[in-house]
């Protein structure tokens, strides 16, 4: 009877679970990948389309197209669609990519990977054969200026009127028009829309040379509002990018472009902005501190120890925070005072806010220090030098000194007791013939302990070198482990698909490594400047490092796939471990 009851209960559970199975499957997104052709020449374009549907479409992240590195990405757009059938609401998202083959004679398989709720889902594959020939018109890459769908108005499908000359206007400006090398400037691209558009608008950024760029955060990157120009009403969309010129001189900023289709029955339209010239003034030599890092902006520095007291030999955290406004990515390690304690490599944490009109935030260096002895531990001020473009002068800020009470080290164990006296009928060893100390077992035990302790101290110092100050030669010796530690942090960004943070961390690691090896300020580490500074023989030894640095610059305008980023990380690790 019991067996029958168990079987009946199992059947009831199965029957109850069956209706839930389709619902669970419905939570997963459905991916559909297609291309408008399966064969394309090196001058042709391929339109790739990815549709994400199902209940998971609303939370889907940006897709990664595997195999896209074999193509030039000429444009991308995406939009959302809602449909209601029998009172059921279905949402889908469609991504469109315009590709051009890089090389003929390949058979390339493409597949989409879409993150949804922490899980990556894969689409089916599309295979495209690349051949010679073709002749599709050139298009402009959207680069960093792509905007989300829904920003622009769309026309009626029956509107066949072509655009008038003043329907669409694209203007570029940079403020301020003159800056110092390393100073922040804001590039703004203003699109005046006087008529509706049919397709998504793709912005093509200018090609920048020797200029570091950063995108403002979401919500700060672009703004749409009504505007009036030349007596006419427009919808104005402004897109902003933060610029940091690296070298003095006149930095040319070529024209940007915007591409769109005014109506379903009209040809695509591409318009250009005006060109700009940014005047970059050199930093003055007068008053420049020795070993100046090249940091430009306005900053403050503070240090703190959470604990008010500690014990000798016990580690504690010393946090040194640099905060302010300007080139935050270039904040170097502050000048470190001498402290009567062991001090180890700091962990670096950034809290940057990239706004529409500038970059502000902080970088914190968290040191582990170990007091050596009981008493009062004085922590002198940390200092940081920078160039303030407002006062047009070099400034040095210092943190407040700290004082910490250090207690004696905790007792390890109780003191040993004296051995019991010998029994009366046993002859005491002390009354026997006295042996010299160096021939007694205690002597050999003490020597063995001292040797082991000395060896342990040597190994400890080799594994965890202190970083207080140091000569240029010592910094060069520590360059490799420090660079590998920073690349490990970059790998964490890569795992979280934070591409911009990953590229910034790799670039920071390579700059610091080359700066330590070549005794050049980090702000002067660019592929072009290094090529001018170094002789050909020295340049050849660091070619792998410069290749990684250049790849970081290039990736800001044409971000690659995760696979490309992984390859870049491995190349960076190899570059800093090459024996030179």
Secondary structure, DSSP 8 states (H G I E B T S, - for coil): -HHHHHHHHHHHHHHHHHHHHHHHHHTS-EEEEEES-SEEETT--EEEEEEEESGGGGGB---EEETGGGEEEEEEEEEEEEEEETTEEEEEEEEEEEEEESSSS-EEEEEEEEEETTEEEEEEEEEEEEES----------GGG---TTSS----TT------TTSEEEEEEEESSEEETT-EEEEEEEEEE-S--SS--EEE----SSEEEEE--TTTSEEEEEEEETTEEEEEEEEEEEEEE-SSEEEEE---EEEEESSTTS-EEEEE---EEEEEE---STT--TT----BEEEEEEEE-S-SEEETT-EEEEEEEEEEEE-GGG----B----SEEE---EEEEEEEEETTEEEEEEEEEEEEEE-SSEEEEE---EEEEEETTTTEEEEEE---EEEEEE-----S----------TTS--GGGS----GGGSHHHHHHHHHHHHHHHHHHHHHHHS---SS--HHHHHHHHHHHHHHHHHHHHHHHHTT-HHHHHHHHHHHHHHHHHHHHT--GGG--HHHHHHHS-HHHHHHTHHHHHHHHHHHHHTTS---HHHHHHHHHHHHHHHHS--
